[in-house]
Amino acid sequence: MAGTVTTTEETIGRISKVKFTWTSSAGGAADATTTGYYTGSIIRVVQIPDGGGTQPTNAYDIVVNDGDSADVLLGLGSNLSNAANTDKVAADKLGAVANSQLTLAVTNAGNAKGGKTILYIQTR
């Protein structure tokens, strides 16, 4: 893949917040892996597309894989709107992660397009 991704990771109490701020490559892709390891339920994920000239192509895709290459978003990051934020919560049937780094993979976003993917993980 490639692209540019800045990852911000913080934990407050039992909630970890992982924010990927990404810009896609010429092929419309971007990827990055967290430095931290996470365990818990994904309780919320927010997709925020850039606007204006860096707005991603409509129906772009995001997956966040654990160390076993399983998408912790369970497919809820596919065909995303480029015109509005997408917000999913635990009731939407998000997955979980166990002692694993997380890898963001953006595809179909278009050349030099951007956005943010923010995950909230609750430990037990």
Secondary structure, 3 states (H helix, E strand, C coil): CCCEEEEEEEEECCEEEEEEEEECCCCCCEEEECCCCEEEEEEEEEEEECCHHHCCCCCEEEEEECCCCCECCCCCCCCECCCCCEEEEHHHCCCEEEEECCEEEEECCCCCCEEEEEEEEECC
